[in-house]
């Protein structure tokens, strides 16, 4: 009796990847997948090249090379206000995805419930389902997606073992405030549950705001698993180098499961990232914010001109927009119609919501080169006239 596993039969290909394939077929502009097309810093690229030439091409320690763990510890103290022991509390991971997957395997049991804030990142949801865990959704309301504390408290049961916090968030760009994070921390302490964070967009915050790591709050260090990485900030999404910080109580088991599945992050790339952490000046990060805030304004202006009202993100590099004006019974049909009319690929809102709550929404990524983003914006501004002609 050959067949798929129970879990495999419930999981489908990421809608993000599906739209990327459809975009490639028509030669369009891909604002679907967050591949981050911008330039890799020369220090990072040259650090990896030098490591390859120096022969750093073999397995590393399961928790990563010492120099990178030490650089991450300095970064955590300086930028996140989290004290960290590089020998016992840090694991270099195969991206945030590898860190999140390994932490769930090490800390959670099949049947455990885990809180996800909706809209959610699809890989978080799918990872939990793939490990026989039960995602429990707590909805955040547009346009600002603020946390309603009573909803979070009401979602907690005797089976709850974790709360996932993605700040800044994919797909909404929500940046959790200190008040919201303190409410989450209080619930986690009261009910003795883990906080698992995804902070991959921590350097993409706008309008003078500041990213706050949940693990820096009082009284939650032992229960917070801080996960971040370098894919976005250094534009190296294909390198798969991230990191995880946790109490020394949890790190051995997390490191074991990461080794079992991923072995280690690529050796030479770990050296490249170390060079970036050690040698890039603080002006690199401030310039990044300026650059991406400009890109944010470009895409939001074009979406408004197209009649697709955006929820302006406070962080990350995605925009959720109201696509009610585009023909289609659901968000998948709307995304395909937008691609057909303009050649611009987006992600259907159904990838981030349950029970039809995302049927009128599309997500757009603005981590693109200036020329590609300008092309996409020009195409979008023509949507109204193109849609009108198509309906006649």
Protein Blocks (a to p, Z undefined) as FASTA:
>chain_A
ZZddfklmmpccdfklmmmmmmmmnopacfkbcnhpaccdfklmmmmmmmmmnopabccd
fkbpfklmmmmmmmmmmmnopacdfklmcccdehjklmmmmmmmmmpcehiacddddddd
fklmmmmmmnopacdddddddfklpacfklmmmmpcfkbcbdcddddddfklpacdfklm
mmmmmmmmmnopaddddfklmmmcgehiacddfklpghilmmpccdddjklmnopaknop
adddddfklmmmmmmmmmmmnopacfklmmmmmmmmmmmcfklmmmmmmmmmmmmmmmmm
mmmmnopacdddfbdjbdcddfklpgcjbfklmmmmmmmmnopacddfklmcgehllmmg
ccddfbbcfklmmmmmmmmmmmmmmmmmmmZZ
